Amino acid sequence: MDLSAIRQTLVINQQQGTLVEVYNFNDDDMFDVGFVVAIDELFVLLLGLDWDGKINGLTAIRLTSIHQVREQTDYLLTVSTKAKVAQNHGYFDIWHLQEYLRQHSFKQVNILRTLLEEAYQQHQAVVLGTDQYKGSDDFQGYLTDLSAINLTLHYYNSHDLSSLWEYEILIAKVDYLRVHGYQAAQTKAIFEEVFHEGSGS
């Protein structure tokens, strides 16, 4: 799919409120599932669903990194059915992101910048992927600096918990950003329990 077709498919599914699979990794077994919340010139924002049909955070994905968008697949039908079960049993939206989206508009804003500024100002844990690693390595941590050009991420390495690490990243190299989901909650817990560093929220 070219960029125009990708954008058109995302817009149609946003209007219809339907689930999509978004492929932006080199491995086609890895993809994001969710509802399209907003699209700007550079990013699409998804309200993500996990395999159990539960809302699992917000994910901003760079449009130029997406090579395919699928709709009405068997996988999506399965997740959609599981989502109904989750709604019926009260565990569909444990992060209260539906209410969050009612209070935060992402129309006509810079999606990535808006999420980064919120995470920086409110000291929220983030999961960040760069075009260099293409999903083979997430960076999970907190923003310690944010400018118009780059950001500094204080992150942990699950294979080496001897210390925390710092990574300065050009914002133009950010491939995707995840917030308000399981990975962010897990990151917060590891910072607090392993490194005894508290968060602001």
N, C-alpha and C positions, 0 to 999 in steps of 0.2 A: 504494500500500500504506500502511496506517496503521501506527503504531508497534507495536501488538500483533502484527500479522501479520508485520512485519519481524523482531521478536524471536523469534517462534515459528519462522519459517523458519531463522533463524540457529541456534537451539537444535537443531532437527532435523538440520541439516547438521553441526553440531558432533558430535552423537551418532553420526551415520553416517560421519563422516570424509570428507565429500565436498566438492569445490570449489564455490565460489559466486562470482558477480559482485556486487559491492556498489557501488551508485550513490549518491554523495553530492555530486556536482558539478552545476552548472547545465547543463553540456554532457553529454548522454548518450553521447557518444563517449569520454568519460573515465570510467573506473571501475577499481576494485581487484579483483584476482582472488586468491583464497587459501583456505586452510583456516581454519575458525573455531577459535581456540585457547581463548578465554574470553569471557565476557560479564558485565558488572556492571550497575549501575543506569544508567550513563551511556554506557559505551563498549563496543564489540566489539573484540577483538584478533584480527587476521588474521596467519597465516603466509603472506606474499605469494609469488606465483609470477609471473614475467615471461613475455613472449611466447614465449621459448625453453624454457619449462618448468623454469626454474631457480628455486630459492628466492631471493627478493629481499627479505630483511628482515622486520621485524615492523611492522605498521601498526595503530595504535589509531584508531578512527573514532567520532565522537560519534553515538550512535544517532538522536538527533532530527534530524541532518543527512541521514540516509539516506532516500531516497524510493523505492528499489526494491532488491530482492535477487532475482537470477535464478539458476536452477539448471538443470542438464542441458541447456545450450545447445550449439550447434555449436562456439562459441568455446571453451567449457570442455572439450569432447571433444578439440578440437585441442590445447589446452594440456596436458591430461592425457596424451595420447599422447606429446607432446614431453617431458613429465616422465619418462616411462618410458625414453625414449632417454637423457635426462640421467642417470638413475640407472644405466643399463646401462654408460654410458661415464665415470662417475665425476666429473661436474661438476654434479650436482643440488644439492648443499649445500656450496658452497665457504665459506660463512660459519659452518658448523658449528652452525646454529640448532636442528637436531633435538636435539643434545646439550645445547645451552643450555636448551631447554624441558624436558628431562628433569631439569635441575638447578634450574630456577626455576618454581615453581608460581604461576599467576595465578588460582587458585581463591580466591574469597572475599577478594579484595583490590581496592583502587581501582586499576584498570588504568593510567589516565593518571598518577596520582600515583606509582605504583611505577616506571614507566618514566622519568618526569622525575627522580625522586630518584636512580635508578641513573645516568642520563646526567650529572646534576650532580655527584654524588660521584665518579664514575669518569672525568669529563671526556671523555664520548663525544659525537661529532658527532650532531646531530639534524636532521631536516627537519620543519618545523612549518607547518601551514596554519591560518588563522583564518577565522571565519565571515564576516568582512568581505570577503575576496577570493575565497572559494569555489573554490580550486584554480587561480585565474588567476595566483597568485604564491605560490611556496613561499619560506620563509625557512630558509636552511641555515647552521648554525653551531653554537656552543657556549653552554650556559647559564652565565651569570656570576653569577646570583642566582636564588634560588628561595624563595618564601614560601608561605604557605597561600592567598594571594590572587592573586599574580601572579608572573611570571618575567621575567628580563632575558636577552635573546638577543644574543650577539655574532655578527653574520652578515656575509656578503659579498654584493655585488651583481655578478652576472656581466657586467653592462653598464657597470659603473663600478668598476674595481679600484684606484682611487686610494687607497682606505682601507677599513677595516672599519667597520661600522655597528652601532648598538645600538638595540634595540627592546624596550620594556617592554610586556608583554602580560598581560591578565587571563586567568587560567587558565580562567575560564568562557567565554572567547572562542576557546579552542583547538578547532578543528574536527577536526584529525587530527594524528597524530605518527608519523613513520617513524624507525626505528632499525635498526642492524645490517645495512644493505644497501648497494647500489651508491652511492646518493646520499650516504649518510653517509661511505663510503670516499672518494668524490670530494671531499667537503667537507674531510675531514681532509687530503687531498693539497694542495688549494688553500691552506688555511691555512698549511701547512708550506712549500710551494714558492713561493707568491706573496707571502705576508705574513710568512714566516719565524717563524711561531708554532707551536710544537710542541704535541702533545697528550699526555695522560697515558696513553693506551692506543691 
